[in-house]
Amino acid sequence: QVQLVESGGGLVQAGGSLRLSCAASGNIFRINNMGWYRQAPGKQREWVAIITSSAYTNYADSKKGRFTISRDNAKNTVYLQMNSLEPEDTAVYYCNAEVRSTPWGNWNNYWGQGTQVTVSS
């Protein structure tokens, strides 16, 4: 019904930057909150950032000042600009979105398949 596809991951050196994108497609009437999560091997998935439909943003404490979340509603896309990357940022980054497929429908959560971010020291 709805698919989220992340892109923009890759290998960077410590101190570098990456911009992740997550595009939603399918049966979409409206998208509410969108967020980014990440998961390193052997660790649980953690929340990174969120952006509401009105563009209010919030971040995990360890990401404030380095990461910026934004969205383009016309493209059903959310972005994560990551600066001053550290080896500890290495993880698979996942996009999440609350999607309504009809004006009367429920808000449902969808996840992308993830994009790998590797930061070398």
N, C-alpha and C positions, 0 to 999 in steps of 0.2 A: 504494500500500500504506500509506504513512505520509505525512502532510502536516504541515508546520509553518507557522503563520500568525503573523506579527509584527503588532503594533499599538502605538499610543501615540506614534508619531513626530509631529513637527510643527515649527513655527517658534517659537523662544523667543529672548529677549534674553540677552546674556552675563550670567552670574551666575544664571540661572534653572535650573529643574529639569524633568526629564521622567522618567516611568516607562514603560519599554517592557515589553510582554508578548509571550510566544511560547507559543502553545497547540499541542500535538501531538494529532493525531487519526488514526484509521485502525486498522490491524491492529497493536495495541500490546499486548505482554505485559508488558514492563518497559522502563524508560528508565534508562540508566546515566548517563554524564556528559552535561551540557548546557553550552553555552557561547554567548558572544556574540562576534561579529566585526564589523568595520566596514570600509568601503571608500569613500574619497574619490575624486572624478574624477581620473584620471591616476595614481592610486596603487594599489599592490597591497593586497589584503585583509589586514588585520592582526587578530591576536587581542586581545581586550579582557578577557575574564573567563571563568572556568570554575567550575562547581559539580558536585561528585560526587553520587552517590546517597546518600551519608552526610552531605551538606551541607558538606563541606569546600570551601573557596573559595580561589581564587587570582586575581590580577589582573596585568595588564601594569603596569610600573612607573609609567608616566605617568598611570594611572587610579587608583592607590591613594589612598585618602582622599577621593575624590570619587564613585566608582562603587561600588554594592553589588549583588551578584547574589544571588538567592534563588530558591527553587522551591516549588511546591505539588504534591506527588506525586499527590494525589487528583485534581487537575485536569490532570495532565500538562502543567504550565505552568511556565515559567521567566521570571523578571523581571529587569530591570536598572534600578535606581534611579540616576539621573544627577543630581548636584548640581553647583553652581558651574560650569555649562557655559561653555565658551569657544568662540570661532569655529573654533578648530582641531578641535573635536569634530564639526564638520559632516561628515556622511557618511551613507551608507546602512548601516544596522545589520542584521546577519543573525544569526539563531538557528541553532544546530547542536545535534543530539542524537544520541546513540548509542542505538539502539532494537533490541530483540529482540522479534520477532513471535510466537514460540513458545518454550516452555520449553527446547527443544533447538536453537533456531535460532542463527544468527550475530548478532553485534552489527554493525549497519549504521549508517552515518552519513547523516543527512538534513539538508537545509538549507531554511530558509524563503526567501521571495521578497524579503525585506528591507523595512524601513520607513525613510523619509527623516527625518533629523534635521538641522535647519538652525538654527544659532546666529548671530544677528546681533550686530554690534558697535555 
